[in-house]
């Protein structure tokens, strides 16, 4: 089987075929528990450069210490950083979280983004990416996880796998990958495929020592033999 190619990337049939293979291996699609939009933004900031376990722990500790986001703005940066220390680069993340919350409060008059539901996807995406340090991945996470919209977040696992599959050229940034792939992936499977690729990236298509012999996508992948092969094809710098 080969993935049908369009003028600049994979075709929809090939993308659906990949999603079906992963689902056949992983089992049924199960959506993540949803968060409010502000919570999803902050959780995504905390997920940078750390494990899921540590980022979830950092988010829980932050919410325990500061039940309302307004309290984060009133607290010293060091206190916020101490609450999220287990997630790494705490001072940087604490400052970024406060900048985001301050921008929302200034625009909305309170720290609440429920009004975004009145906007279409492009308007929501534009609003979110205008916040300090919020990039396409975080905006897409809010769209899909918090708002139930069709979006395809490109995190480090997704970016690594789509590069190895040849869906994007080596060296393509995660932000550009989102712009290329989001319109090509059928809306009905964007959420599903995102989660399936993340699970595949954690268990099989790992950054170091990928388990290629166990991969259900091996015949579609040029990693180790084709253009872009090697460790550099599996690495990326992901912003929020």
HELIX and SHEET records of a PDB file:
HELIX    1   1 UNK A   12  UNK A   26  1                                  15    
HELIX    2   2 UNK A   37  UNK A   46  1                                  10    
HELIX    3   3 UNK A   52  UNK A   65  1                                  14    
HELIX    4   4 UNK A   69  UNK A   74  1                                   6    
HELIX    5   5 UNK A   77  UNK A   83  1                                   7    
HELIX    6   6 UNK A   85  UNK A   87  5                                   3    
HELIX    7   7 UNK A   90  UNK A  108  1                                  19    
HELIX    8   8 UNK A  114  UNK A  118  5                                   5    
HELIX    9   9 UNK A  121  UNK A  129  1                                   9    
HELIX   10  10 UNK A  136  UNK A  141  1                                   6    
HELIX   11  11 UNK A  142  UNK A  146  3                                   5    
HELIX   12  12 UNK A  156  UNK A  164  1                                   9    
HELIX   13  13 UNK A  174  UNK A  181  1                                   8    
HELIX   14  14 UNK A  187  UNK A  189  5                                   3    
HELIX   15  15 UNK A  190  UNK A  203  1                                  14    
HELIX   16  16 UNK A  212  UNK A  214  5                                   3    
HELIX   17  17 UNK A  218  UNK A  220  5                                   3    
HELIX   18  18 UNK A  231  UNK A  234  5                                   4    
SHEET    1   A 2 UNK A   5  UNK A   6  0                                        
SHEET    2   A 2 UNK A   9  UNK A  10 -1                                        
END                                                                             
